[in-house]
Amino acid sequence: MPSIALFVTVYLALVGLGLGSFINLVADRLPRGESIIRPRSHCRACGRELNAIDLLPVVGYALRGGRCASCRSQIGASAPVVEGVAGVLMAVPVLWLGPWPGGAAGLGLVACWGLAVTTLAARRYANEEAGWE
């Protein structure tokens, strides 16, 4: 039975990482008034569409050395941090409370994390637009 709990925890941590990747997308596009559905994820500097490796949460950042594969422009360190925190926020409640209540609590924590990250990104964008940087 412990192996099933470990499998569920790892699975839900991966779900948390994926949700963290989506949080990054929403926090980047929503303040700019862009669609969160289209176009596909791309490099802001050169426009290259991200491939499957680039879209793997945390792993893509590490494999590319925090840079775009095409133009080598630097990707902010906040992207893997947001994804990693989302993964941890999903895994810790599962380990502490068990799969069902922990998974629900983890989803709630990840949702709160997403709201906080998106709100901070919107404020930062508004300040940049107003020239307050």
BELSUL-V55320 format. One record per backbone hydrogen bond with DSSP energy under -1.0 kcal/mol. NH is the residue of the N-H (numbers start at 1). CO is the residue of the C=O. E is the energy in kcal/mol with one decimal. If there is no record, write none. Layout:
NH:CO:E  NH:CO:E
//
This chain:
5:1:-1.7  6:2:-2.2  7:3:-2.3  8:4:-2.7  9:5:-2.3  10:6:-2.7  11:7:-2.7  12:8:-2.8  13:9:-2.2  14:10:-2.2  15:11:-2.1  16:12:-2.4  17:13:-2.1  18:14:-2.3  19:15:-2.5  20:16:-2.2  21:17:-1.9  22:18:-1.8  23:19:-2.4  24:20:-2.1  25:21:-1.8  26:22:-2.7  27:23:-3.0  28:24:-1.7  29:25:-2.5  30:26:-2.4  33:30:-1.6  34:29:-2.2  43:48:-2.1  47:43:-1.7  50:41:-2.6  55:51:-1.6  56:53:-1.1  59:57:-3.0  60:56:-2.3  62:58:-2.2  63:59:-3.0  64:60:-1.8  66:61:-2.5  68:73:-2.3  75:66:-3.4  79:76:-1.1  81:77:-1.3  82:78:-2.9  83:79:-2.0  84:80:-2.8  85:81:-2.8  86:82:-1.9  87:83:-2.1  88:84:-2.3  89:85:-3.0  90:86:-1.2  91:87:-2.2  92:88:-2.6  95:91:-2.4  96:92:-2.3  97:93:-3.5  98:94:-1.7  102:98:-1.5  103:99:-1.9  104:100:-2.0  105:101:-2.5  106:102:-2.9  107:103:-2.3  108:104:-2.0  109:105:-2.5  110:106:-2.7  111:107:-2.3  112:108:-2.1  113:109:-2.5  114:110:-2.7  115:111:-2.2  116:112:-2.4  117:113:-2.7  118:114:-2.5  119:115:-2.3  120:116:-2.5  121:117:-2.3  122:118:-2.3  123:119:-2.2  124:120:-2.5  125:121:-2.5  126:122:-2.4  127:123:-2.4  128:124:-2.2  129:125:-2.4  130:126:-1.8  132:127:-2.8
//
